[in-house]
Amino acid sequence: MPIEKSKISFTNQHARSDSAEKAIVTFSAQLDARGADSAKWTILARRRTDPKEPEHLTVEFKDAAGNHITTKHVYR
């Protein structure tokens, strides 16, 4: 089951957007077997060598106990 939007935090609340939340929720379904329960957006990558490359968010995923599962680039 994907992470609920209410369990996504952003280091910069001004960066919160529907597209960011949707990308994180969609990606989190891939981590269901690992027990992903929450996500924290940490960095937005704006420097890209190829302007056609999608923008990515660096997101840390944690389990229900708050233990680190993984940090991934989530594209939007």
DSSP file (Angstrom, degrees, kcal/mol; ACC not computed):
  #  RESIDUE AA STRUCTURE BP1 BP2  ACC     N-H-->O    O-->H-N    N-H-->O    O-->H-N    TCO  KAPPA ALPHA  PHI   PSI    X-CA   Y-CA   Z-CA
    1    1 A M              0   0    0      0, 0.0     3,-0.1     0, 0.0    30,-0.0   0.000 360.0 360.0 360.0 131.5    0.0    0.0    0.0
    2    2 A P        -     0   0    0      0, 0.0    23,-0.1     0, 0.0     2,-0.1  -0.209 360.0 -90.1 -64.2 157.8    1.5    3.4   -0.9
    3    3 A I        -     0   0    0     22,-0.3     2,-0.2    21,-0.2    35,-0.1  -0.416  44.5-113.5 -65.4 141.1    2.3    5.9    1.8
    4    4 A E    >   -     0   0    0     33,-0.3     3,-2.2     1,-0.1    -1,-0.1  -0.509  20.0-120.1 -75.5 147.1   -0.5    8.3    2.7
    5    5 A K  G >  S+     0   0    0      1,-0.3     3,-1.6     2,-0.2    -1,-0.1   0.830 112.9  64.1 -55.9 -32.7    0.0   12.0    1.8
    6    6 A S  G 3  S+     0   0    0      1,-0.3    -1,-0.3    32,-0.0    -3,-0.0   0.657  97.6  56.8 -67.8 -13.9   -0.3   12.9    5.5
    7    7 A K  G <  S+     0   0    0     -3,-2.2    32,-2.2     2,-0.0     2,-0.5   0.146  85.8  96.4-104.2  18.5    2.9   10.8    6.2
    8    8 A I  E <   -a   39   0A   0     -3,-1.6     2,-0.3    30,-0.2    32,-0.2  -0.937  55.0-170.1-107.4 126.1    5.1   12.9    3.7
    9    9 A S  E     -a   40   0A   0     30,-2.6    32,-2.9    -2,-0.5     2,-0.4  -0.850   8.3-151.1-114.3 154.9    7.1   15.7    5.2
   10   10 A F  E     -a   41   0A   0     -2,-0.3     3,-0.2    30,-0.2    32,-0.1  -0.978  15.5-145.5-125.0 134.2    9.1   18.3    3.4
   11   11 A T  S    S+     0   0    0     30,-1.5     2,-0.5    -2,-0.4    -1,-0.1   0.790 103.1  37.2 -67.2 -25.8   12.2   20.1    4.7
   12   12 A N  S >  S-     0   0    0     29,-0.1     3,-2.3     1,-0.1     4,-0.4  -0.925  73.6-162.1-127.2 104.2   10.9   23.2    2.9
   13   13 A Q  G >  S+     0   0    0     -2,-0.5     3,-1.1     1,-0.3    -1,-0.1   0.749  89.4  66.0 -60.6 -23.7    7.1   23.5    3.2
   14   14 A H  G 3  S+     0   0    0      1,-0.2    -1,-0.3    -3,-0.1    -3,-0.0   0.712  95.5  58.8 -69.7 -18.1    7.2   26.0    0.3
   15   15 A A  G <  S+     0   0    0     -3,-2.3    -1,-0.2     2,-0.0    -2,-0.2   0.576  77.5 115.4 -85.9 -10.2    8.3   23.1   -1.9
   16   16 A R    <   +     0   0    0     -3,-1.1     2,-0.3    -4,-0.4     3,-0.1  -0.394  40.4 157.3 -62.0 131.1    5.2   21.0   -1.2
   17   17 A S     >  -     0   0    0     -2,-0.1     4,-2.4     1,-0.1     5,-0.2  -0.976  55.1-111.0-150.6 161.5    3.2   20.5   -4.3
   18   18 A D  H  > S+     0   0    0     -2,-0.3     4,-2.7     1,-0.2     5,-0.2   0.893 118.4  52.3 -60.9 -39.8    0.6   18.1   -5.7
   19   19 A S  H  > S+     0   0    0      2,-0.2     4,-2.1     1,-0.2    -1,-0.2   0.880 110.3  47.7 -67.8 -36.2    3.1   16.8   -8.3
   20   20 A A  H  > S+     0   0    0      2,-0.2     4,-2.2     1,-0.2    -2,-0.2   0.940 114.1  46.4 -67.5 -46.8    5.8   16.1   -5.6
   21   21 A E  H  X S+     0   0    0     -4,-2.4     4,-2.7     1,-0.2     5,-0.2   0.920 112.8  50.1 -61.2 -44.1    3.3   14.4   -3.3
   22   22 A K  H  X S+     0   0    0     -4,-2.7     4,-2.6     1,-0.2     5,-0.2   0.915 110.4  49.6 -62.2 -43.4    1.9   12.3   -6.2
   23   23 A A  H  X S+     0   0    0     -4,-2.1     4,-2.4     2,-0.2    -1,-0.2   0.902 113.5  46.1 -62.7 -41.5    5.4   11.2   -7.3
   24   24 A I  H  X S+     0   0    0     -4,-2.2     4,-2.4     2,-0.2   -21,-0.2   0.925 113.5  47.9 -68.6 -45.0    6.3   10.2   -3.8
   25   25 A V  H  X S+     0   0    0     -4,-2.7     4,-0.8     2,-0.2   -22,-0.3   0.931 113.9  47.8 -61.0 -45.9    3.1    8.3   -3.2
   26   26 A T  H >< S+     0   0    0     -4,-2.6     3,-0.8    -5,-0.2     4,-0.3   0.930 114.4  45.6 -61.4 -46.8    3.4    6.5   -6.5
   27   27 A F  H >< S+     0   0    0     -4,-2.4     3,-2.0     1,-0.2     4,-0.4   0.868 102.0  66.5 -65.1 -36.7    7.0    5.5   -5.9
   28   28 A S  H >< S+     0   0    0     -4,-2.4     3,-1.6     1,-0.3    -1,-0.2   0.755  85.1  71.4 -61.0 -24.4    6.4    4.4   -2.4
   29   29 A A  G X< S+     0   0    0     -4,-0.8     3,-1.1    -3,-0.8    -1,-0.3   0.813  91.1  60.5 -60.6 -28.5    4.2    1.5   -3.7
   30   30 A Q  G <  S+     0   0    0     -3,-2.0    -1,-0.3    -4,-0.3     3,-0.2   0.690 104.4  49.8 -70.2 -18.1    7.5   -0.1   -4.9
   31   31 A L  G X >S+     0   0    0     -3,-1.6     5,-1.6    -4,-0.4     3,-1.1   0.257  76.0 107.9-104.1  10.8    8.7   -0.1   -1.3
   32   32 A D  G X 5S+     0   0    0     -3,-1.1     3,-1.8     1,-0.3    -1,-0.2   0.890  76.2  54.4 -57.2 -43.2    5.7   -1.8    0.2
   33   33 A A  G 3 5S+     0   0    0      1,-0.3    -1,-0.3    -4,-0.2    -2,-0.1   0.733 105.6  54.8 -65.2 -21.1    7.4   -5.1    0.8
   34   34 A R  G < 5S-     0   0    0     -3,-1.1    -1,-0.3    -4,-0.1    -2,-0.2   0.407 119.3-110.2 -93.3   1.9   10.1   -3.2    2.8
   35   35 A G  T < 5 -     0   0    0     -3,-1.8    29,-0.4    -4,-0.3    -3,-0.2   0.767  44.6-176.1  81.2  26.7    7.5   -1.7    5.1
   36   36 A A      < +     0   0    0     -5,-1.6    27,-0.2    -8,-0.2    -1,-0.2  -0.390  14.8 160.3 -60.2 126.4    7.7    1.9    4.0
   37   37 A D        +     0   0    0     25,-3.3   -33,-0.3     1,-0.3     2,-0.3   0.600  58.8  17.0-122.2 -24.8    5.4    4.0    6.2
   38   38 A S  E     - B   0  62A   0     24,-1.9    24,-2.4   -35,-0.1    -1,-0.3  -0.966  58.7-153.6-148.7 163.2    6.6    7.6    5.8
   39   39 A A  E     -aB   8  61A   0    -32,-2.2   -30,-2.6    -2,-0.3     2,-0.5  -0.992   1.5-159.6-141.4 146.5    8.7    9.7    3.6
   40   40 A K  E     -aB   9  60A   0     20,-2.5    20,-2.7    -2,-0.3     2,-0.4  -0.967  15.4-142.4-130.1 116.7   10.8   12.9    4.0
   41   41 A W  E     +aB  10  59A   0    -32,-2.9   -30,-1.5    -2,-0.5    18,-0.2  -0.618  28.0 168.2 -73.0 129.2   11.6   15.1    1.0
   42   42 A T  E     +     0   0A   0     16,-3.3     2,-0.4    -2,-0.4    -1,-0.2   0.791  54.3  13.6-113.1 -44.0   15.2   16.4    1.5
   43   43 A I  E     - B   0  58A   0     15,-1.1    15,-3.1   -32,-0.0     2,-0.6  -0.997  52.9-147.8-141.8 140.0   16.5   17.9   -1.7
   44   44 A L  E     - B   0  57A   0     -2,-0.4     2,-0.7    13,-0.2    13,-0.2  -0.941  23.5-138.6-104.1 122.2   15.1   19.1   -5.0
   45   45 A A  E     + B   0  56A   0     11,-2.6    11,-0.6    -2,-0.6    -2,-0.0  -0.714  34.8 160.0 -84.8 115.6   17.6   18.7   -7.8
   46   46 A R        +     0   0    0     -2,-0.7     2,-0.8     9,-0.1    -1,-0.2   0.616  52.2  85.6-106.0 -19.3   17.5   21.7  -10.1
   47   47 A R        +     0   0    0      2,-0.0     2,-0.4     8,-0.0     3,-0.1  -0.756  55.2 164.2 -89.0 111.9   20.9   21.2  -11.7
   48   48 A R        -     0   0    0     -2,-0.8     7,-0.0     1,-0.1    -2,-0.0  -0.976  37.1-150.2-126.9 140.5   20.6   18.8  -14.7
   49   49 A T  S    S+     0   0    0     -2,-0.4    -1,-0.1     1,-0.2     3,-0.0   0.825  94.7  47.2 -76.8 -30.5   23.0   18.3  -17.5
   50   50 A D  S >  S-     0   0    0      1,-0.1     3,-1.9     4,-0.1    -1,-0.2  -0.947  72.6-155.4-112.9 114.2   20.2   17.4  -19.9
   51   51 A P  T 3  S+     0   0    0      0, 0.0    -1,-0.1     0, 0.0    -2,-0.0   0.690  95.0  60.6 -63.1 -16.3   17.3   19.9  -19.8
   52   52 A K  T 3  S+     0   0    0      2,-0.1    -3,-0.0    -3,-0.0    -2,-0.0   0.641  81.9 102.6 -82.9 -14.6   15.0   17.1  -21.1
   53   53 A E  S <  S-     0   0    0     -3,-1.9     3,-0.1     1,-0.1    -5,-0.0  -0.470  82.9-108.9 -68.8 136.7   15.8   15.0  -18.0
   54   54 A P        -     0   0    0      0, 0.0     2,-0.1     0, 0.0    -1,-0.1  -0.311  33.1-104.7 -67.1 151.0   12.9   15.0  -15.5
   55   55 A E        -     0   0    0     20,-0.1    21,-2.5    -7,-0.0     2,-0.4  -0.458  40.4-152.1 -69.5 143.8   13.4   16.9  -12.2
   56   56 A H  E     -BC  45  75A   0    -11,-0.6   -11,-2.6    19,-0.2     2,-0.4  -0.926  11.1-147.6-125.7 153.2   14.0   14.6   -9.2
   57   57 A L  E     -BC  44  74A   0     17,-3.0    17,-3.2    -2,-0.4     2,-0.6  -0.892  18.2-134.0-107.6 139.9   13.4   14.8   -5.5
   58   58 A T  E     -BC  43  73A   0    -15,-3.1   -16,-3.3    -2,-0.4   -15,-1.1  -0.883  34.1-175.9 -94.7 120.5   15.7   13.1   -3.0
   59   59 A V  E     -BC  41  72A   0     13,-2.9    13,-2.6    -2,-0.6     2,-0.5  -0.962  21.5-149.1-127.8 131.5   13.4   11.3   -0.6
   60   60 A E  E     -BC  40  71A   0    -20,-2.7   -20,-2.5    -2,-0.4     2,-0.4  -0.860  16.6-155.9 -96.9 129.9   14.2    9.3    2.6
   61   61 A F  E     -BC  39  70A   0      9,-3.2     8,-2.9    -2,-0.5     9,-1.2  -0.877  12.0-174.8-108.3 139.2   11.8    6.5    3.3
   62   62 A K  E     -BC  38  68A   0    -24,-2.4   -25,-3.3    -2,-0.4   -24,-1.9  -0.896  21.1-120.2-129.6 158.2   11.2    5.1    6.9
   63   63 A D    >   -     0   0    0      4,-2.2     3,-2.0    -2,-0.3   -27,-0.1  -0.274  47.0 -85.7 -86.6-178.6    9.3    2.2    8.4
   64   64 A A  T 3  S+     0   0    0    -29,-0.4   -28,-0.1     1,-0.3    -1,-0.1   0.760 129.4  54.3 -62.4 -25.8    6.6    2.6   11.1
   65   65 A A  T 3  S-     0   0    0      2,-0.1    -1,-0.3     1,-0.0     0, 0.0   0.469 121.2-106.7 -86.1  -2.1    9.2    2.6   13.9
   66   66 A G    <   +     0   0    0     -3,-2.0     2,-0.2     1,-0.3    -2,-0.1   0.553  69.7 148.3  88.9   8.1   11.1    5.5   12.2
   67   67 A N        -     0   0    0      1,-0.1    -4,-2.2     2,-0.0    -1,-0.3  -0.561  54.8-105.5 -78.3 140.1   14.0    3.3   11.0
   68   68 A H  E     +C   62   0A   0     -2,-0.2    -6,-0.2    -6,-0.2     3,-0.1  -0.428  39.3 172.5 -64.2 130.7   15.6    4.3    7.8
   69   69 A I  E     -     0   0A   0     -8,-2.9     2,-0.3     1,-0.4    -7,-0.2   0.801  59.1 -43.0-100.8 -56.4   14.8    2.0    4.8
   70   70 A T  E     -C   61   0A   0     -9,-1.2    -9,-3.2     2,-0.0     2,-0.5  -0.982  39.8-126.8-166.8 162.4   16.3    3.8    1.9
   71   71 A T  E     +C   60   0A   0     -2,-0.3     2,-0.3   -11,-0.2   -11,-0.2  -0.996  37.9 174.7-120.0 128.1   16.9    7.2    0.2
   72   72 A K  E     -C   59   0A   0    -13,-2.6   -13,-2.9    -2,-0.5     2,-0.6  -0.905  36.9-113.9-132.9 156.6   15.9    7.4   -3.4
   73   73 A H  E     -C   58   0A   0     -2,-0.3     2,-0.5   -15,-0.2   -15,-0.2  -0.833  32.5-162.3 -85.9 125.0   15.6    9.8   -6.3
   74   74 A V  E     -C   57   0A   0    -17,-3.2   -17,-3.0    -2,-0.6     2,-0.3  -0.955   9.1-145.6-112.2 120.6   11.9   10.2   -7.1
   75   75 A Y  E      C   56   0A   0     -2,-0.5   -19,-0.2   -19,-0.2   -48,-0.1  -0.620 360.0 360.0 -90.8 143.6   11.3   11.7  -10.5
   76   76 A R              0   0    0    -21,-2.5   -20,-0.1    -2,-0.3    -1,-0.1   0.332 360.0 360.0-133.2 360.0    8.4   14.0  -11.3
